[in-house]
Amino acid sequence: MLFLEGVQNLGRVTAPIFKEHLGRNAVLKCKTKRYVHSSCALTAKLKDPPGVKKPPDGLPVFQYIGKHTKRVNKIFVWGNAVTGALGIPDFLNPPPRKRVRKHQTVPYCLQDFSQEARTVSCGYGFTVLTSSKERGKVWGTGVNTDSQLGLQKAVKSTHEGASAIVLDYVIAPAPVDLPLAQLQETQVLQVACGRAHTLILTDGEGVFSLGNNAYGQCGRPVVEKEDYRGSPQVNKVNVKGKVKQLAAGLDHSLFLTEDGEVYSCGWGADGQTGLGHYKTEHQPTRLLGDIEGEKITQVATFADCCLAVSEKGDLFGWGNSEYNQLASVTDTTQVNIPRLLPFDYIGKAVQVAVGGTICAVLNNQGQVYVWGYGILGKGPKLDETPIPEQLPEALFGRNDFNPDVTVKEVKAGLNCFAAVTTIGDLYTWGVNKHGCLGLGHQKDQYFPWRVSLPGEVLSVDCGVDHMVAVIKSLL
């Protein structure tokens, strides 16, 4: 006999449902025919309902998902919504009785790409995404005043007829047309976004660039008084060697080849091109200095400072040093050639991240070190240091219950950091403008704090005032 306690106001359809799970011989006793009351009892010969497994101890285990259910990649966005960079149309064009949402302080799922997410990159008010299902396909959303998302148009209807207008702002992900010779076969491997330009890396057709080229950052000659608004131009960047990684700064670009060589182009007033001068360069040119002869494995930039890691685990830097980014090797505020940074005590470096005034390095032990100027992550008292200081591992969830948790990826926005751990947790800290840290508020965060996400974080990217994460769903 099975007693149902606390069941109230269940309609007549309830009896067939119970009988389906308990067997044909189930008898439902109740005071009335219309409702089941809390005082009723259900007498039945029990039969295991579908999805119930009985382990040796006899306790039932309910399976709530099917055998063939697969975990899928999803994209979550948060931060400044005004520019359209989050790609949620309802935020800026809400349905009736809903307000415009200017800030999204907690992660929000980008439903249109819930099962197609591959890579993402955040620029200055815009986002570029790629798909894991559709090869050679790129989407963009947000600011498009310099055609950094390609030529985007909309049809406007008037009493004189329909006409196409150029979109300076895109509020939902829109396809970016690329001049690919083999559209179905070519796959996009990575995207990188600067202030107003975009770089796209493919597996077989090289690198493409689009957007503002006022300083040669797109890898083509500068055209005086060129109008970038509504421009359909997509440039094929000529880089010697096969490129494996891209990095975009404010108005400069970095290209890392499979041979470990670094090439750059664009604005060089702070030495960020690393070419030994402070001029503008439109042709991607190989960097020398202290990285000559070294095999570089990763490069990073966001504003005007650049960092690189070698295969040996050494750290190199060049560009802007107004905020102690490179104060360990020079007193000058601009460094126009790569310099070896004397940070042997941090161990073997495997990844670097750099923002406007902040820097971070991740070593092969999964430990994070920070330096520069701003909110660095060790509380409000540490806001400036010329040499890296380690962030306590406990801040990233390492404790007696999780002794093996380490950081596997670190990223930087203009004034904030993000780190992903080996168990798929995301931690953010720094300036929380527009809620870009995803913590549910807009207060600055002085040490790493975990972001609540419904899945395992695969990767994350930071913009000026928004972030985007790719996660793998729990179910």
Secondary structure, DSSP 8 states (H G I E B T S, - for coil): -B---S---B-TTHHHHHHHHH-TT-EEE-SSSS-B-TT-EEE------TTEE--TT---EE--S-TT----EEEEEEEE-TTSTT--HHHHS--TT-----EEEEEEE-GGGTTTEEEEEE-SSEEEEEESSSTT-EEEEEE-TTSTT---EEEEEETTEEEEEE-SEEEEEEE-----SSTTT--EEEEEE-SSEEEEEESSS-EEEEE--TTSTTSS---TT---TT----EEE--SS-EEEEEE-SSEEEEEETTS-EEEEE--TTSTT-SSSSS-EEEEEE--GGGTT--EEEEEESSSEEEEEETTS-EEEEEE-TTSSSTTT-SSSEEEEEEEE--GGG--EEEEEE-SSEEEEEETTS-EEEEEES--SS-TT--EEEEEEE--GGGGT-SSSSTT--EEEEEE-SSEEEEEETTS-EEEEE--GGGTT-SSS-S-EEEEEEE--SEEEEEEEE-SSEEEEEEEE--
